[in-house]
Amino acid sequence: MKKYFFYAAAAFAIASLAGCKNDNLEEETPQGPEINGEATMTLETPKDVVLDKTKPTEAALTFAWTAARELPEEYVLTYTAELNLASSKDWSAADKKELDADVLTLSYTNADLQKLLVETWKQTAGTAVELQFRVTASWTGGAEKAEPEVQTVKVKVTPYAEEGTDPEPEEPETTITITPSANNVTLEEAKDEEVALSFTWAIDTETPEGYTLTYTAELTKASDAEFAEAKKIENISADAAKAEYFTKDLQQWITEVWLVSGTAELAFRVTANYAGEGEAIEPVTAVAKVKVTTYTPAPENVELTDFTVAGATFNGAGISNVAATQAYENEALYAALQTLTTGELTIAVTDGAGRNGYLAPAEGEGAFSDGTAVPYKVMSQPFAWGFSENDENRLIINTTDKTLTIYASKNEFNKPYYVEFNYAKRETNGWTLARTCTSGNYYMRSNDSGDSWAGKPYNFTQSLADPQVLVCTDKVSFGSAKFHIKLGITISDYVIVTQGTEGDNPTTDGKANFSGRSYGFAPLKATNSIGGRDMGCPYVSGEWMSMEEGVSINSKWWTFPNDTKVDLSMVIIDLRNMRAKFVSAE
């Protein structure tokens, strides 16, 4: 029996293979879970060989591989080694050998290869022949089927000419040069309808007279050595020599057909096919490999119909994570005052259960119109609202009406409340005074004898949802059960619009006269009039009550039941709608 195993060569080959994968593998077997774990067998690619007829018994070509994955003792491992012509897809004509589990090399002598090439496969002596070698690790026994591991390499072997014969002159080998548009491609979902990868190629010989040339292009995953799952483009004309692939097709083939996630190595093969009336011309092939990274599709964007907005955050050009403020005067309103630049705005919202969503127009594209409420819906994915001007904007979300309103700085809605009233001396001459109602101190006065005629100052701020709503969150406490609100008592708080007789000055006039003419707010309809002087309106905690404004309200009061003490945690004055709300302190 011929000697096929050279253990010294095996030791050297195994040492050189340790810990590395073969980048030139033509075929890999996918592995499943459990018993079919990660493949470990690798196969070294040998150098091309020219046979030497003077050394018939010496090894001319040695194949070496690493061990396949380890399985439990009940599994018996064997290797099957096959050597065949690279141009043949029929492995039944291959030279086949069965090997034990401890054999990791196989050698062929010069004489062995010469006989296979010339006698068995009828190849021409002196002409290089491309061979393919395949080793298969398979298991028997065990309760579960073990999938085999397969590795394949190619090598060129040139047989020698026998004595007394002259080798036929070798014809120039036809080759095809493939040029990919890129070696590494990253797919983009937004470019589904665009060409993401293309290949062009050129053949280095002219088409023989009397023949026509067409090409077949095939694309598959690199581990599909037989191109069994390839996507084909056939009958490409000789003048075209190009194949293009769209993003959506590559994404689908890689993730759904070839079942590869992330980055996939793809193999592109082009075959030159000749047709004519003369002797058949063998097809010519070439292969190129590229890497393609798929994208993660955006999650489905669905409407959250049962979503109740309980918080909002604005993000866009010039702003980042600006939280909306819930209005004291209306808990259904969330507002912010921000300078928005040209670009896009995203509004993220949350509900009481902690879920996240995004505001989008209920209909149409949702273009903003200054001061116009735009109905919204809540979607699972972000929506970009567009802005074309740089301006300070008031953004208001109404969770009851489900509307979004934007007010530009020039909008009338953004103007604070303005009062103008007459201050008259005891004589006929007087002044017209005015004040713009913004944040600052305003005075509340009760009928408690301990309060000054001017009242006590309390700090009010403007609501973000409405600049004509003033809110005081300081603790308000009076020793009396009757009170009303004044805009202020200090003359310097006001602007003199017109003045009376030259030389007169309202700051030096009598305080008693001024206190009776200062501007303030009181119940719209006072009840329980006593002699036309002491008129009180029952106060109800947490409810809106209508009010009136003017300079003669000192005798009109909000009153607590049973003349109890005034003790409040919040006071809200809605000047736009002329109403007030008082919240009792607990």
Secondary structure, DSSP 4 states (H G I P E B T S, - for coil): ------HHHHHHHHHHHTT---TT-S------STTS------B--PPPEE--TT-TTSEEEEEEBPPPPP--TT-EEEEEEEEEETT---GGGSEEEEEETT--EEEEEHHHHHIIIIIIS-PPTTS-EEEEEEEEEEEE-SSSPPPPEEEEEEEEEEPPPPTT--PPPPPPPP-EEEEES-SEEE--GGGTTSEEEEEEEEESSPPPTTEEEEEEEEEEETT-TT-TT-EEEEEEETTT-EEEEEHHHHHHIIIIIS---SEEEEEEEEEEEEEESSS----EEEEEEEEEEPP-PPPP--B-TT--EEEEEEEETTEEEEE-EE-SS-TTEEEEEEEE-SEEEEEEEEETT--EEEEEESSTT----TT--EEEEEESS---EEE-S-EEEEEEEETTTTEEEEEETTSGGGSPEEEEEEEE-SSS-EEEEEEEE-SEEEEEEES-TTS-TT-EEEEEEE-SS-TTEEEE-S-EEESSSEEEEES---GGGSEEEE--STT--GGGS-HHHHHTT--EEEESS-EEEETTTEEEEE--TTS-EEEEEES--TTEEEE-GGGPPEEEEEEEEETTTTEEEEEE--
